Amino acid sequence: MALRLGQHLSSLVAELRWEPVTRRIRASLGGVPVLDTTDAVLVWEPRRVVPMYAVPVRDLSARLAPRPPTPLPPHVPPVLGPVNFGWHTTPGRSHDLVVGDEVVADCAFMPDDPDLGGRVVLEWAPFDWVEEATPVTGHPHDPFKRIDVLAADRHVVVRVDDVVLADTRRPTALYETHIPVRWYLPAQDVRLDLLEPSGSVTTCAYKGDARYWSLPARDGRPAVEDVAWSYPHPLPEVAAVRDLVCFYAERTDLVVDDVPVPRPVTPWSSPADQERS
C-alpha cells in the first residue's frame, strides 16, 4: 500500500525526532559567545512542531547549572510551537545556563535518549543565533519544510459570520509544508475599517516579523483576536507578500472560487478544536 508522506510525517509528532546538520552554528548573549559548533543536531521533542538545536557540551562557552524541571501543566495542548521551552515531553535533565555573571533560567535541556549523544538542547529566544555567517531569527530552519509564493487569480472571500472582511480576485498564495495554504490579499480588498491593530508581533524564521489586527466585538458578535496579519518588512525569500493581509483560516470562514473551505485544525486553532481533531 502506498504511503501518503504528509500524513506519515504528521503522525510522528508524538515521537522524539532528530536530524544532524552540517552547518556551523553559533549563539551569543548580549555579544558574549555561548556556543560555536559544527556538530549540532535538530531535535523535535514529542508534540513539538518546531525544532531546536542540540549541541555538544564541549562546544559551549557557558556553564550548565542543573535545576529542578518545570512541571508540565495538567492540560498540555496536543501540538506545541516554539514557546514554553521549559515544558519537556521526553525524559531528561533541565539546566540554567551561566553566561559570565548572568544566569539564563531553564534554557537548556539534556534528553536522556542515547541517540543524541549527550547533547544539550538550547532555547532559542534569549540568544542571538548565526548559521554559518548569516543571522537567523525565530527558530532553526526545518530541513523538511519549504515555502512557495505564487501569484494567483482565484476568487477569495473571507467572512466572520455574515460580515465580509475581504473579497479579492488577485490573491497571492503562500504554500508552506504542513500548513494550510495562506491567502495573502491586497490591503485595498480588505475591510481594514472593520479591524483594529492588536499590538501583537510574532517572528517567523522564514518570513520575518508580522503585525496583527483583531476584529472587535460588535452587535453581539464576540471579538476575534489576532484574526489577520501582515509582513511590512518580509525576508527576501517571501518579498512578494510585503504589506499584503492574511487571515487565519482557523478563525474565519474562507470561500475560494465559490467553494467553502473547512476550517483547518492546526497549532493556531483553539485547544478545544485541537482536542476534537
C-alpha positions in Angstrom: 0.0 0.0 0.0 1.4 3.4 -0.9 2.4 5.8 1.9 1.0 9.3 1.9 4.1 11.1 3.0 2.5 14.2 4.6 0.2 12.2 6.8 3.1 9.9 7.8 5.3 12.8 8.8 2.5 14.4 10.8 1.9 11.1 12.6 5.4 11.2 14.0 4.7 14.3 16.2 4.3 12.1 19.3 7.9 10.8 18.9 11.2 12.2 19.8 12.8 13.1 16.4 16.3 14.4 15.4 18.3 15.2 12.3 22.0 16.1 12.0 23.1 19.3 10.4 26.5 20.1 8.9 26.4 24.0 9.1 28.3 25.9 11.6 26.1 27.1 14.5 26.9 30.0 16.8 25.0 31.7 19.5 25.7 34.7 21.8 24.0 36.6 24.6 24.5 40.4 24.5 27.6 39.9 22.4 29.1 37.2 24.8 29.7 33.9 23.0 27.6 31.0 24.2 28.4 28.2 21.7 30.3 27.5 18.5 29.8 24.1 16.9 29.8 22.1 13.6 28.3 19.1 15.4 24.7 20.2 16.1 21.6 18.2 15.6 18.0 19.4 15.3 15.7 18.0 17.9 11.9 17.9 17.9 10.6 16.8 21.3 7.2 14.9 21.3 4.4 17.3 20.5 6.8 19.9 19.1 6.4 21.0 15.5 9.4 23.4 15.6 12.9 22.0 16.1 15.6 23.4 18.4 19.4 22.9 18.2 21.1 20.4 20.4 24.8 20.8 20.7 27.7 19.0 22.4 28.5 20.3 25.9 32.2 20.6 24.8 31.2 23.3 22.3 29.5 25.5 25.0 31.4 28.5 26.3 28.9 28.9 29.1 28.4 26.8 32.2 25.4 24.4 32.7 23.8 24.6 36.2 21.4 21.8 37.0 17.9 22.8 38.1 14.6 21.1 39.0 12.4 20.6 36.0 9.4 22.8 35.3 6.2 20.7 35.9 4.0 20.2 32.9 0.6 21.8 33.3 -2.4 19.4 33.7 -3.7 20.1 30.1 -0.9 20.3 27.6 -2.0 21.1 24.0 -1.5 18.1 21.7 0.7 20.2 19.5 3.3 22.7 20.8 5.1 25.5 19.0 8.4 27.1 20.0 7.1 28.7 23.2 7.2 27.3 26.8 10.6 25.8 26.3 10.6 24.5 29.9 7.8 22.1 29.1 9.6 18.9 28.3 7.8 15.9 26.9 10.7 13.4 26.9 12.8 12.3 29.9 15.9 14.4 30.6 17.6 16.9 32.8 16.9 20.7 32.9 19.6 23.3 33.4 20.2 27.0 33.7 22.9 28.5 31.6 25.5 30.7 33.3 26.9 33.3 30.8 29.5 35.4 32.6 27.7 36.9 35.5 24.3 36.3 34.0 22.1 33.3 34.7 19.6 32.4 31.9 17.0 30.3 33.7 15.6 27.0 32.4 17.0 27.4 28.9 18.9 24.2 28.5 17.7 20.6 28.5 19.7 17.3 28.1 17.5 14.5 26.8 18.2 11.0 28.2 17.9 9.4 24.7 21.4 7.9 23.9 21.0 8.6 20.2 21.5 12.3 20.9 25.0 11.6 22.3 24.6 13.7 25.5 23.9 16.9 23.5 22.1 19.7 25.2 19.0 21.4 23.6 19.1 25.2 24.0 16.1 27.6 24.0 16.2 30.0 21.1 14.7 33.2 22.3 17.3 34.5 24.8 20.2 34.3 22.3 21.4 35.7 19.0 21.9 32.9 16.5 24.1 32.7 13.4 24.1 29.8 10.9 27.4 30.0 9.0 27.8 33.8 8.8 24.0 34.5 8.4 21.9 35.8 11.4 18.7 33.7 11.9 15.6 34.7 13.8 12.6 32.9 15.2 13.8 29.3 15.4 16.1 27.0 13.4 15.1 26.3 9.9 13.4 22.9 9.3 15.2 21.0 6.5 11.9 19.2 5.7 10.0 22.5 5.1 9.8 24.8 2.1 7.7 27.8 1.1 6.4 28.7 -2.4 4.8 32.2 -3.0 2.6 32.2 -6.1 0.6 35.0 -7.7 -3.0 33.7 -8.2 -6.3 34.7 -9.9 -8.6 32.8 -7.6 -11.7 34.5 -6.1 -11.1 34.6 -2.3 -13.7 35.8 0.2 -13.2 36.0 3.9 -16.1 36.3 6.4 -16.8 36.1 10.1 -20.5 35.1 10.4 -22.2 37.4 7.9 -19.5 40.1 7.9 -17.3 40.1 4.8 -13.8 41.1 5.8 -12.1 40.7 2.3 -13.1 40.0 -1.3 -10.5 39.8 -4.0 -9.6 38.2 -7.3 -5.9 39.0 -7.1 -4.6 37.0 -4.1 -1.1 35.7 -3.5 -1.0 32.1 -2.4 1.7 31.0 0.1 2.2 27.3 0.3 4.2 26.1 3.3 4.9 22.5 4.2 2.4 21.0 6.7 0.4 24.3 6.9 -2.8 25.1 5.0 -2.4 27.4 2.1 -2.4 31.0 3.3 -4.1 33.6 1.0 -2.3 37.0 1.2 -4.7 39.7 0.0 -4.1 43.3 -1.3 -5.0 45.8 1.5 -7.3 47.6 -0.9 -9.5 44.5 -1.0 -9.7 44.1 2.8 -12.1 45.9 5.1 -9.4 47.3 7.3 -12.0 49.8 8.6 -13.6 46.9 10.5 -10.3 45.8 12.1 -8.2 47.2 14.8 -4.4 46.9 15.2 -3.8 44.4 18.1 -0.3 45.3 19.1 0.8 41.7 18.7 4.1 40.9 16.9 5.4 37.5 16.0 8.6 36.4 14.3 8.7 33.7 11.7 12.0 32.2 10.8 11.1 32.0 7.1 9.0 35.2 6.7 10.1 37.8 9.3 8.2 39.9 11.8 4.4 40.1 11.5 2.0 42.7 12.8 -1.7 41.8 13.6 -5.2 43.0 13.5 -8.2 41.9 15.6 -11.9 42.0 14.8 -13.6 43.9 17.7 -16.9 42.8 19.3 -19.9 44.4 17.7 -23.6 43.9 17.6 -23.5 40.9 19.9 -20.7 39.2 17.9 -17.7 38.3 20.0 -14.3 39.7 19.2 -11.8 37.6 17.2 -8.3 38.3 18.5 -5.4 38.5 16.0 -7.5 37.4 13.1 -5.2 38.8 10.4 -1.6 39.7 9.9 0.9 41.3 7.5 4.6 41.5 7.0 5.8 45.1 6.5 9.4 44.0 6.0 9.4 40.3 5.0 12.6 38.3 4.5 13.9 38.3 0.9 12.6 34.8 0.2 9.0 35.9 0.6 9.3 39.6 -0.5 6.1 39.2 -2.7 3.9 39.2 0.4 5.1 42.6 1.6 2.1 44.6 3.1 -0.4 42.0 2.0 -3.0 40.9 4.5 -3.6 37.3 5.5 -6.5 35.9 7.6 -6.4 32.9 9.9 -8.5 30.2 8.1 -8.8 28.7 11.6 -10.7 31.7 12.9 -12.7 32.9 9.8 -14.9 31.4 7.1 -13.0 31.2 3.8 -14.5 30.7 0.4 -12.3 30.1 -2.7 -13.9 30.2 -6.1 -17.3 29.9 -4.5 -16.3 26.8 -2.6 -16.4 27.0 1.2 -13.1 25.8 2.8 -13.5 23.9 6.1 -11.7 25.5 9.0 -8.4 23.6 9.4 -7.1 22.3 12.7 -3.5 23.5 13.3 -1.4 24.7 16.2 -3.2 28.1 15.7 -6.6 26.5 16.4 -8.1 26.7 19.8 -7.1 23.9 22.2 -10.7 22.6 22.1 -10.5 22.3 18.3 -7.2 20.5 18.5 -8.6 18.1 21.1 -11.6 17.4 18.8 -9.4 16.7 15.7 
